[in-house]
Amino acid sequence: MDQKIVEELGFIHTIGYESIEEGEDIGKLKVTVSFPIAETLEQQTNTTVVDTPRESMLFLNQKTDKYLVLGQVRSILIGEKLAEKGVWDLIDTFYRDPVLRPTVKLSIVKGSPQQMLSKDYPNYQMVDTVIEELLTKEARLNTIPEMDIHKFAKDYLDDAIDPIAPIILQSEDGIMSEGIGLFRDDQLITSLPEIKSRVFFLLTGEFKEGKLLIKINKEENVLFSFLKNKRSIKVELNNNEDIDVNLSIDLKGFLLEYQGEKDINDENQMAKMEGDIQEYLENEIHEILEIMKEHQIDNLGLGKYIKRKMDYQAWKNLDWPKSIDRVNINPTVTVTIIDTGLVK
């Protein structure tokens, strides 16, 4: 009796949520779903306005001849304005749903998810597939985090780290990544652009390999490829009010491209370039840490290392991450250029 015919189903691939900021529906939720049409290379997009996420399925089903199902959802897009208000109620709804996989990708849209999913792109046939592949590819290149609802929920419920999420936007020709969104609890607080996002991954220890464009000065640009990244964090706890966090990063890699006046075959000049890259990265790291201290957030999870050094009551009294601006965080970077190319 529980018969379902594939041609009659609408397997939702992408769901977009955004808050309505003006008009008679101000304060309500705009929900957009995208699903492929069976046996075609086309997709259908429907939108509705509701008070709660769950009731959206009732109204969306009324707008199509398909019976919409959630078992194939791959991406959840959340509008930037909605993310600033808080996303936990929305994510919790999905997290508790046994039909949905916990590996559903989560990302923040700079703009309107409805416009992103509804626009006709000259180079895309299936925009929801493009979004999924973009998130996978950019995460592999360490430009944005590979974030799903399980990972976000895990970081949200942990009192020693704040969540992050990738940010994507709609451009004139397509869809592109725009860096990392930094959260406090479940609210989007600020963001890091793409270059700082790559440096951010060095701090998390998740940067296995990838490329980084380094602008040493106006005349010198380096494209550096990392083969190995080793990160260590040591906490010195003199008392509960005097905390030092020593963050060290050891990078090894090779030059893919260099524009400047240094002779890349000269060992002394290569040693100088290693020092220049180290100084550049340390400055970038200091700027990221200042952003976290300014907004009282800890998206790197430094609190996990501090928490291990304290008893339960001392940790609670610390009131992390509001106290992050009182912590002395000392980053040091060591760069080793192991290769400059095949030709000398």
C-alpha positions in Angstrom: 0.0 0.0 0.0 3.0 2.3 0.6 3.7 2.6 -3.1 5.7 5.5 -4.5 6.3 6.0 -8.2 9.5 7.8 -9.0 8.1 9.9 -11.8 5.5 11.2 -9.4 8.0 12.3 -6.8 10.0 15.5 -6.4 13.3 14.7 -4.8 14.3 18.0 -3.3 18.1 18.6 -3.7 18.5 22.1 -2.3 16.5 24.1 0.2 17.0 27.9 0.7 15.8 29.9 3.7 15.8 33.6 4.1 14.0 36.1 6.3 11.7 38.7 4.8 12.9 42.2 5.9 10.1 44.4 4.6 6.5 44.5 3.4 3.5 42.9 4.8 5.2 39.6 5.4 8.1 41.1 7.3 9.5 38.7 9.9 8.3 35.6 8.1 10.4 32.9 6.4 10.8 32.6 2.6 11.5 29.0 1.7 12.7 27.9 -1.8 13.2 24.3 -2.9 14.9 23.0 -6.1 14.4 19.5 -7.5 15.1 17.8 -10.8 12.4 16.6 -13.1 12.7 12.8 -13.7 14.2 11.8 -17.1 15.2 15.3 -18.0 18.1 17.7 -17.4 15.8 20.3 -16.0 14.9 21.4 -12.6 11.9 23.0 -10.9 12.0 25.7 -8.3 9.2 26.6 -6.0 8.9 29.3 -3.2 6.5 29.9 -0.4 6.3 32.2 2.6 5.6 30.7 6.0 6.0 31.2 9.8 7.8 28.0 10.5 10.2 25.7 8.4 8.0 22.6 8.8 4.8 24.1 7.4 6.6 25.1 4.2 6.3 21.5 2.8 2.5 21.8 3.0 2.4 24.9 0.8 5.2 23.9 -1.5 3.4 20.6 -2.3 0.4 22.6 -3.5 2.5 24.4 -6.1 3.6 21.3 -8.1 2.2 18.1 -9.5 5.0 16.2 -7.7 4.9 14.8 -4.2 7.9 16.5 -2.6 10.2 14.4 -0.4 13.3 15.3 1.7 15.3 12.1 1.5 17.7 13.4 -1.2 18.4 16.9 0.2 22.1 17.7 -0.4 22.4 21.4 0.4 20.8 23.9 2.8 21.3 27.5 1.9 20.6 30.2 4.6 20.3 33.9 3.7 22.8 36.2 5.4 20.2 38.2 7.2 18.5 35.1 8.6 21.9 33.8 9.7 22.6 37.0 11.6 19.4 36.4 13.6 20.2 32.8 14.5 19.9 29.5 12.7 19.7 26.9 15.5 15.9 26.5 15.4 16.2 25.8 11.7 19.1 23.4 11.9 17.6 21.6 14.9 14.5 20.8 12.9 16.7 19.1 10.3 19.0 17.5 12.8 16.1 15.6 14.4 14.6 14.5 11.2 15.4 10.8 10.6 14.7 11.2 6.8 17.5 13.7 6.3 21.2 12.7 6.3 23.4 14.5 8.9 25.9 15.1 6.0 23.6 17.6 4.3 25.9 20.5 3.4 25.2 23.9 5.0 26.2 27.3 3.6 25.4 30.9 4.0 24.3 32.9 0.9 25.3 36.5 0.5 22.0 37.7 -0.9 18.9 35.8 -1.6 18.8 32.0 -1.8 15.5 32.3 -3.8 17.2 34.4 -6.4 20.2 32.1 -6.5 18.1 29.0 -7.2 15.7 30.6 -9.6 18.0 32.5 -11.9 18.8 31.0 -15.3 22.6 30.7 -15.7 24.0 30.5 -19.2 26.6 27.9 -18.2 24.6 25.8 -15.8 21.8 23.3 -16.4 21.3 22.1 -12.8 22.1 24.9 -10.4 21.6 22.7 -7.3 24.2 20.2 -8.6 26.6 23.1 -9.3 26.2 24.4 -5.7 26.9 20.9 -4.3 30.0 20.5 -6.5 31.3 24.0 -5.8 31.1 23.4 -2.0 32.9 20.0 -2.4 35.6 21.4 -4.7 36.3 24.5 -2.7 36.5 22.5 0.6 39.0 20.2 -1.1 41.1 23.2 -2.0 40.9 24.5 1.5 39.2 27.8 0.6 36.0 27.2 2.5 35.1 24.6 5.3 33.3 21.4 4.4 30.3 22.1 6.7 27.3 19.9 7.3 24.5 20.1 9.8 26.1 17.5 12.0 29.4 19.3 12.3 27.6 22.7 12.8 25.5 21.2 15.6 28.5 19.6 17.2 30.4 22.9 17.3 27.3 24.8 18.4 26.7 22.5 21.4 30.3 22.6 22.4 31.1 25.5 24.8 34.7 25.6 23.8 34.3 26.4 20.1 32.0 28.5 17.9 30.8 27.3 14.5 31.8 28.4 11.0 30.1 28.0 7.6 31.1 28.7 4.0 29.7 31.8 2.3 28.7 31.7 -1.4 27.2 34.4 -3.6 25.6 34.9 -6.9 27.7 36.7 -9.5 26.7 37.8 -13.0 27.9 34.6 -14.6 27.4 32.0 -11.9 28.0 31.1 -8.3 31.3 31.5 -6.4 32.6 31.1 -2.9 33.2 34.2 -0.7 35.1 32.9 2.3 34.1 31.8 5.8 31.3 33.1 8.1 32.2 33.2 11.8 29.4 32.5 14.3 28.9 33.2 17.9 26.6 30.4 19.1 24.2 30.2 16.2 24.4 33.8 15.0 26.5 35.0 12.1 28.8 37.7 13.5 31.3 38.5 10.8 33.2 36.9 7.9 36.7 36.3 6.5 37.5 36.9 2.8 39.0 34.1 0.7 42.7 34.9 1.4 42.2 35.0 5.2 40.1 31.9 4.9 43.1 29.9 3.7 45.2 31.3 6.5 42.4 30.4 8.9 42.7 26.7 7.8 46.4 26.8 8.8 45.3 27.7 12.3 42.8 24.9 12.5 45.3 22.2 11.5 43.0 21.0 8.8 45.1 22.4 5.9 46.6 19.3 4.4 47.6 20.7 1.1 46.7 23.6 -1.1 47.9 26.9 -2.6 48.2 30.4 -1.1 48.9 33.6 -3.0 51.2 35.8 -0.9 51.7 39.5 -1.6 55.0 40.3 0.1 54.9 43.9 -1.2 53.8 45.8 -4.2 56.7 44.3 -6.3 56.7 40.7 -5.0 54.0 38.1 -5.4 54.4 34.4 -4.4 52.2 31.5 -5.2 53.1 28.9 -2.6 51.9 25.3 -2.6 51.8 23.6 0.8 52.7 19.9 1.0 52.8 19.7 4.8 51.3 21.7 7.6 52.0 20.9 11.3 50.2 22.9 14.0 50.7 22.7 17.7 49.0 24.6 20.5 50.4 24.8 24.0 48.6 26.5 26.9 50.4 28.0 29.9 48.1 28.6 32.8 49.8 30.7 35.5 46.4 31.4 37.1 42.9 31.6 35.8 43.4 35.3 34.9 46.9 34.9 33.2 46.6 32.5 30.2 49.2 32.2 27.4 48.4 30.3 24.2 51.4 29.5 22.1 50.3 28.7 18.6 53.0 27.3 16.2 52.7 26.4 12.6 55.4 24.6 10.5 54.9 24.8 6.8 56.8 23.0 4.0 56.1 23.4 0.3 57.4 24.7 -3.0 57.1 27.8 -5.2 54.7 27.5 -8.0 55.2 31.1 -9.2 57.3 34.1 -8.1 57.1 37.6 -9.4 59.9 39.9 -8.1 63.6 40.6 -8.2 64.9 37.8 -6.0 67.0 35.1 -7.5 65.1 31.9 -6.6 68.3 29.9 -7.2 70.2 31.8 -4.5 70.0 30.1 -1.1 70.5 33.3 0.8 67.7 35.1 -1.1 65.4 32.0 -0.6 66.1 32.2 3.1 65.0 35.9 3.0 61.9 34.9 1.1 61.0 32.3 3.7 61.3 35.0 6.3 59.1 37.3 4.3 56.4 34.6 3.9 56.6 33.9 7.6 56.1 37.6 8.4 53.2 37.9 6.0 51.4 34.9 7.5 52.0 36.0 11.1 50.5 39.4 10.3 47.5 37.7 8.7 47.1 35.5 11.8 47.3 38.5 14.1 44.5 40.1 12.1 42.3 37.0 12.3 42.9 36.8 16.1 42.1 40.5 16.5 38.8 39.9 14.7 37.9 37.1 17.0 38.9 39.2 20.1 36.9 42.2 18.8 33.7 40.1 18.4 34.4 37.8 21.4 34.3 34.6 19.4 36.4 31.5 19.2 36.0 29.7 15.9 39.4 28.1 16.1 38.5 26.1 19.2 41.3 27.5 21.3 39.0 27.1 24.3 39.3 23.3 24.0 43.0 23.5 24.9 42.4 25.9 27.7 39.5 23.9 29.1 41.8 20.8 29.5 44.0 22.8 31.8 41.1 23.9 34.2 38.7 22.3 36.5 35.0 22.5 35.7 34.2 25.5 38.0 37.3 27.5 36.8 36.2 26.9 33.2 32.7 28.1 33.9 34.0 31.2 35.7 36.2 32.0 32.6 32.9 32.6 30.6 34.5 31.6 27.3 34.7 33.1 24.7 33.8 36.5 26.2 37.1 36.4 28.0 39.2 35.7 24.8 40.4 39.3 24.7 42.2 38.7 28.0 44.2 35.7 26.7 47.7 36.2 25.3 47.8 34.3 22.0 51.3 34.1 20.5 51.5 32.8 16.9 54.8 31.7 15.3 55.2 30.5 11.8 58.1 28.5 10.3 58.2 28.2 6.5 60.5 25.9 4.5 60.8 26.1 0.8 61.8 22.6 -0.3 61.6 23.2 -4.1 61.5 26.0 -6.6 61.0 24.0 -9.8 62.6 21.5 -12.1 64.8 24.0 -14.1 67.7 26.0 -12.8 
